[in-house]
Amino acid sequence: MSVPPLPARPSGILLATDLSARSDRAFDRALQLAAHWQARLVVLVVLPQESSFSRPNHFQEGEEEEDTAPSPADLLQARIRAELPETSVNIEIRIENAGHIGETALRVAQETGCGLIITGIARSDAMQRVSLGSTVIWLSRHSPIPVLVVQRRVRNAYTRIGVASDLSNAAQQALQIAAGWFDDAQTRLILHGYDVPLRDLTGTPEERESTLNKAAEEANQTLLQWRANCLPAAQADQWQLCIRLANPIRLLHQVSTDEQLDLAVIASHGRSRLADVLIGSVAKRLLETAVTDTLIVRG
């Protein structure tokens, strides 16, 4: 079975930001990836509906009105430019007035040829919990472009990556994107959680142990074949298998902690309940308690 070439790294990255201090981590990661991939960076700010690009009324009687005052958009763009660090990255600033933030981010990403959307989520200092905005949920459900949700401070490039797999076509796409974009990562894991029906665990302790061993071996062989079908032979062996009898969400959280992953990759649509779990109410809890950045790939 021939495997298609792995996806190329994006030539453009869109950062959706509100310019608050909490979005600094997302900006730092966007800048790091753009420099690492030699990609363009589009910084998008969507102003709230109550904002206006109208110019102030500076006309006084006896004077000719001159349309020379800078607009709020110009002032905001100048502020952003002034705060940018020295970098070789080609940065474009887009300021949009009002509109649905998620829809606007997706439209601008498509208009500018960006292959990745980056955003952050707010964290309450008092409760130390994440406030997961509707924009992240909307993008995870609707964006055909992968969405990176940044939570951690940027120390270096992503070096320890885990891809959650339910053996679906969507998970295959997520794995291929991770393999194509982060082929220089030191640790690359495919995480697969399987279950055993309780009805199969009746009988003597020896019979239960035999059933569990058989299920583990079948899961291992299935995942080996799935990996071979997803990746070219030269890349397949670079991805280690992590298979456990566990709920996929629990597995992802546990391995992220145990292996100190700095990026988890998930598919937002799969053949099993994994998609609903990840992008449903449990997804909110996952991101609220996440110990790593999360790349969401919509199959």
N, C-alpha and C positions, 0 to 999 in steps of 0.2 A: 504494500500500500504506500503510495507516494504521499509525502507530507509537503504542503505548500510552504514557500519561504516565510520566515518569521517577519512580522510587521516591522517596518523601519521606525526609527525614533522620530517623534514629531518634529517638524521644521518650525512649528509655531506653538506657543503656549499662551493660554489666556488665564490671567489672574483676576478673579472677581473679588473686589475688596471694598470695604467701607471706610478705609483709611484710619480705622481706630487702632489703638495700641495692640489689641488682641489679634489683629490681622497681620502683625509683623512677622510671625512665624511662617505664615503662608507666603508672604512676599519673599522672605529669605529663601524658602525652598524653591519657589518659582525661579528666582534669580540663579540659584545653584544649578538647577536642572537646565535652564536655558544656556548657561555658560558651559556646562558639561556636555550638552548635546549640540552646542553651537546653533541654537534655535532663536527665533525672534520671541520677544515677550510683549504681549499686549496686556496692559494694565487697564481694567475696566472699572469705572465707578458709576453706579446707577443712583442718581439723586432721587430723593423721595418726592412724592407728588406735589407736596407743598412748596418745593423749590421752584425757582423760576430763573430763566436765562434773560429776563428783561433787564434793560439797563436802568440805572437810577435816574430820577428826574432832576437833572442839573441845570435846566433851562431857567433863566431869569429874564424878566421883562427888560427890553432894551438890548438884549444880547442875541446874537445869532446862535441857534442851537447847533452844536457840533457833536457829531456822533463819534467821539473819540474815547469815551470812558470804556475801560475793558469790561467785558461781560463777566458774570460770576464763573462761567465755564473757563474763560481765559485765566482768571485769577486762580482757580483751583488747579488748572493744568500747570501754571507757573509754580504753585506751591509744591506740587508733586515732583516736578523737575528739580526744584531746589533741594528736595530731600533725598533724591536718588544718590546712591553711593557711586563712586567711580567704578565703571565697568565697561567692558568691551561688548556687552550684550546690546543688541539693537532693540530699543524699547519704544513701543508706541503707546500713547495714552488715549483712551477713549472715554468720553464722559457722555452718558446718556441721561436724559431727563425723564423721570417717572417711568411707568411701565412695570410689568412683572419682571422681577429680578432674574429669575431662572430663565424665562423665555428670552429676555434681553441678552443674558450671558450666552445662551446657545446660539442666538442669531448672530451676535458679534463674532463668536468663535467660528461659525461657518463662513461669515463674510471675510474674515481675515485668514482663513485656512489654518486654524489652530487644531491640533490633534489631541490636545489635553486641556482640561479645565481644572484649575486649582482654586480651592477656597479653604477657609478656616471655619471653625465653630467657636462660639463664645464659651468661656468657662467662668463660673461664679467663684470668686476668690473666697467668699464666706463658706460656701457649701462644697467647694472643690468638685463640682459636677458640671458637665457640659450642657449648655443650652443648645439643643440641636434645632437649627432654624429650618423653616419650611423650604428655603431655597435648596438646601442640601438634599432633603428628601425628594423634592420635585426633580432635581437634576438626576438623582440616582434612579428615578423611575422613568424619566423621559429622554434623557440625553443619550444620543447614539455615540457621543464622544466620551471617552473615559473621564471620570471625575476623581481627582485626588483631594481627599480631606486631610488637611495637615493639622496635627495636634502637638507634635514634639518640636523642640528647638533643633535647629540645624547644626549638627556637629561636623558632618561630612556627607559624602554621597551615600545613597542607600547601599548597604553592604550585606544585610541579612534580611532575606525576603521569604515570605510564605504565601502560597497560593492555595485557597480553599477549593476543594474539588468535590462535586457530587456526580462526576462522570458524565455530565451533560455537555451539549454542544456549547452552551454559554460558558461553562467552566473551561472548556477547551480554548475558547477565544481568550479568556482571561489569562490562561497559562501561556499561550503563544505571545500575547502582548508583553507579559512579564519577562518571558525569555528573550524577546527581541529588544526590549527597552533597557533591561538591566542585566545584560550578559556579562558584566564585569563584577557582579555581586559575589562576595566570598561564600556566603551560605545561601542556598536555594532549596526550598522545601516544598513538596506537594503534600498538603494536609488532607487526609480523608478519614472521616468518621463513619463507622458502620455500626449496625445494631444486630442483635440476635433476638428473635421472638421468644418471649417467655415460655411459650408452649414447647420450645425445643430444648429447654433447660430442665426438663423433668428427668426423673430417674436417679441413678446412683451418682455420687460425686465423680466417679471415674467416667461415667457417661457424659456428665455435664462438661467435664474438662475436655473430653474428646470432641464434643460439639463446639466448644469455644476455639479449640486449636484448629479445627477444620474451617470454621468461619474466618479465622484470622488468615489462614493460608489462602483461602479463596479470595479474600479481599486483597491480599498482597498480589496474587497472580492477576486479578482483574485490573488493579491499578498499574501494574507493570505493562500490561497490554495497552491500557489507555494512554499511558505516557508515550509508548512507542508510536501510537497512532497520532499523537498530538505534535510531537517534536521530531525534527531531523535527528538521525542517529548520533551525529556529532554533539548535539546539545542534550539529548535525552539523559545520558548518564551524569550530566552535571546537576540534575535535579534529584535530590534524595527524597525517598518516600517516608512519610510519617503517618502511619496507620494505627488507629486506636479504636477500641470499642467505646465510643463516646458520642454525645450530641455534637454536631458540627460547630455550633457556636461555642460550646464549652471547650472543644478541642482548639479552636482558633485562639480563644483567649488564653488558654493554658500554655499552648506552645509559644505564643507571642511573648509570654512572661518567661517561660523556661529557657527558650532559645534567644531571648533578647532581640526579637525581630524589630527592625525599624520600619518595615513596610509589610502590610497584609493586603493581598489582592483577592477580591471577591467578585463573583458574577451576580448581577442583580436579577437575572432571570435564569431559572434552571428547570430541570425536569422534575425535581422533587420539591419538598417544602422548604428546602434551603433558601430559595429566593424569598419566599414569603417571610421566613424567619429573619433573614438579614435585612430586608427592606421594609419590614413591618414594625410592629411595636417593639419586638425584641431587638431589631436593628437599632432603634433609638437607645436602648439600654446598652447595646454593644458599643456604640460610639460614645455614649456617656462614660463608660468605664474603660474605654480602649486605652491600651498602653502603647499604641503605635499608630502611625499614619495608615490610612486606608485608601486603596485605589479601587474604585467601583467601575466595573466593566459591564455595560448593558448588552446582553446577547441579542 
